[in-house]
Amino acid sequence: MKNNIIKDKVVIVTGGSGGIGNEICKQLVTLGAQIIIVSRSNSYSAKLQNKITRTNPNNIFIEKDLRVYDAWEELIETVLMKFSRIDILINSVGIIIPGTIESLRINEIENYLNTNMLSIIYGARAVIPVMKKQKHGHIINVGSLGGIVPMPYETMYCATKFGVRGFSLSLAEELKNTGINVSLISPGSVKTKMLDLEATDDKSTLSFVNNAYDPKTIADATLKLIQNPQSEVILPSYVKRLSLLVSKYPKLFAKIYPLLNALGRNGLKNYRIKHLNHLSINGKVS
């Protein structure tokens, strides 16, 4: 990366054990950032931990349940004690539970809201006072194309990602002229364990209309936002206009959904053939 402005930046990455978060952390390490990697469970591989801490002993792993606001306050306090500042917060945490709204248990609905939306809102609420005092900072939220285009049979995922998009774009405007940038990256499907889980559900077709991205591509785009802050980046870029048009005109989505559903069914079939030999296609990971 030319003109590396990331070197020595203090960066908090949530969801660092996931596919996208993992790749973001690897690239941050290569670029010389000082990173705080946060996850609900300490599920990082020993290889990744060794690489990250060996590259820079200041890099740390923290186990926190960021669905709780108090955990955010504790995290911010820990980071400030060690580094005295927070330059960047990257929220890449997220879950998905395929199925209709009536098939979800109440605790699953609450988990959706707490993980995909509230943890991101809490994070911004906790870090903004620090960044305002510093007079600089950057909050980057990893959203989804599902926060722009409706996704039948994944209604709660869509609801939370729509919420993250609305929150991020509103906050970006709210924090103008404070020295704090707010960015949202809204990608299509990404090859992760979450997508494998979606592939076990016959009705999760819209996630397979286009070829899935490698997590590294999304990590690349996320780090480019640090170099060149924008309020939102939509990937793939060629669906940007269509997705925004569909979001503006719901009747248009109703008209093209049968076509998208057919394309997605075919894409789902191909994805299963290529990637899911280790899964039994009955909704359960074997």
N, C-alpha and C positions, 0 to 999 in steps of 0.2 A: 504494500500500500504506500503510495507516494505521500510525502509530507505527513508522516506518522504523528498525528496529534493524540493518539491513544496511549502512547508510552507514558508510564507512571500515573495514568489516570486511576482514580479509585472508583471501581465499578462493582455494584451489587447486581448479581444475576440470580433471579428466582427461577425455580424449575430447572436448575442446572443439571439434574440427572436425566432429563428427558432428551429426546433426539435433537430438537432445535437448540435448547439450552446448552446441551453438551457440546455441540459444534461451536456455539458462540463462545463458550469458555475456552475451548482449544485455540480459537483464533485470537482471543484477547491475550492469552498467555504468550503466543508467538509475537504479538505486537508490543509486549512489555507492560501490559496493564497490571495494576494491583487489584486482584479480584476477590470478592467475597461471594462464595457460591452457596446458595441457600436452597434447601429442600426439606420436605416434610419428613422424609426418612433418609438415613445415610446409606443410600443404595448405589453410591459411586463405586466404580471398579477400582481396585488397588492400583492398577496401571495408570488410570487417569489421575488419581490422587498423587501418586509418586511424581508423575510428569509435572503437574501443576505446582506442587510445593517445591520440587527440585529446581524448577525454572526460577521461582521467586519464593523464598521462605515466608514472605509476607502474605502470600495467597492463602486463604483459609476456607475451610468448609464449615458450615454451620447448619445444624439441624433445628428447624423451627416450623411450627404450624402457623403459617402466615394468614390463615383464615381467621385468626384472632388478632384484634388490634393491639393488645398488650404485647404480643410477640413482635410486632413491628417496632414498637417503642424500645423493647429490649435490644432488638437487632441494631437499630439506629444508634443507640447508646454504645453498644459494643464496637461498632465501626468507628464512631467518632473518638472513642478512647484510644483506638489503635492508630487511626490515620488522620484524625482531626478534620476531615472533610469527606464529602461524598460528591463525586463529579457526575456520575452516571448511574441511573437505576434502569435495569432491563428486566421487564416482567415477561417471562416466557412460560409461566405456569399455566396448566390447563388440563381438563379432563373431558372425556366424552363417554356417554352411556347410550348406545343406540337403542331405539325403541320409541313407541308412541307415548304420549304424555300419560295416558292411563296405565301404561305398563310400569311406569316409574314409581318406586316407593317414595314416601314423603321425605325420608332421610336422604334419598338420592337427589331429589329436587333441591333440597337445602344444600347438599354438597356441591351441586352445580353452581348455585348462586354464590356460595361462600368461596369456592375455589376460583371459578372463572371470572367473577366480577368483583365481589367484595374485597378479595385479597389485593386486587389491583387498585381499587379505590383507597383502601387502607394504606397501601404503600405510598401513594401520592400524598395522601393526607399527612403521613408521618415524615416524609422527606422534604416536602416543600418549604417548611420553615427553615430547615438547614440550608437549602439551596438559596433561599431569599437572603439569608444572612451573609452567605458567601458572595451573592450577586451573580452566581452562575450555576448551571446544572442542566442536565438533560434526562428526561424520563422517556423511555422507549417501551411501548407496549406491543407485544406480539398478539395480534388479533387473528382475523380469518376472513376469507371471502364469504363465509357463512354469517358474517356480521353485516353484509350488504345484500346478499341474495337469500331469500327464504329457502329453507331446507326441510320439507315435509319429512316426518318420522325422526327428526332430530331437533324438535322444537325447542327444548331447553338449551341445547348447545347454541342454537341460533339466537335465542333470547338473550343469553349472557354475552355473546359476541356482539350483537347489536348494541347492548348496553355499554360494552367496553369501547366500541367505536364512538357512540354518542358522548361518552364521558371524555375520551381522549381528545376529540375534536373540539369540544366545548372548553376543556381545560387549556388547550393550546391557545385559544383566543383569550381566555381569562388571564393567562400568565404572560401575555405580550408585554414587552418593555420591562420585564423583571430580570432578564438575563437567563431565564429558564426556558428551554425548548421542550416541547412535548411532541413526540412522534408516534405514529401508529403504522405498523406494517401488517397488511391484510393479504396473506397468501392463500392460494388455493390449497389443494391437498398436498400433504408432505409425507414421505415414507417414514413413518414412525410406528411404534406399537399401538398408538391410538388409531391409525389408519387400518392396521391389521385387525383391530377389534371391530371397526366399522365394517370391514369386509366380511365379517361373519354374519352380518344382518342383511337379508335379501332386499330390504327396502331402503337401505342407505345408498341409493344409487347416485345421488347428485355429487357425492365426493369422488366419483370415478368418471365424470364426464371428460376431464382432461387428465393427461399423464401426471402422476404425482412428482413433486419436487424432491430432490435430495436435500436433507436438512442443511448441508453445507451451503447450498445456494441461498437459503433463507438467512443463514448466519452472515453470509457475504453482504446481502442486502441490508441487514440490520446494522452491521458495522459501517457501511457506507453512509447510513443516516447520521452517524456520529460526525463523519467528515462533512456531510452536506445536509444539515437538518431540514426536514420537510414535515408537514403536518401528517401526511399519509402517503404510503407507497402501496400500490395494489399490484399483486402478481397472480397470474401472468399479465403483463401490461396490455396484451391484445384483447383481454376481456374487460378492461377497465371501463370503457364507455358503455358496453352492454350491461355490465353489472350495476353501474350507477343509474342507467336508464330503467332497468328492472326494478331497482329500489324506489325510483320516483314514480313509476307507473305499475302498481300491483296487478292490474288487469293484463298487462303485457306478460307478466310471469305466468299467469294462469293459462294464457294462450300457448306459450312455448314450453310449458312444463312437460307435456306428453313427449315432445321431441327430446328434451333434456333427459327425461326418465329413460327413454329408449337407449340413448347414447350411453348413459350411466350404467344401465344393465349390462351392456356389452363390455364397457370398461371394467366393471366389477368382475365379470366372468374372466376376463384376461388377467386381471390383477390376481385373482385366486390361483389361476394356473401358474403364474410366474412366481408368486411370493408366498403362497399359503400352503405349501406341501406339508408344513408342520402343524397345520390347524385342521380341526374337524369343523366343517361348515354347518354348525348347529347352534351358533351363538356362544360357544365355549372354546376357550383356548386349551389345547391338549398339551 
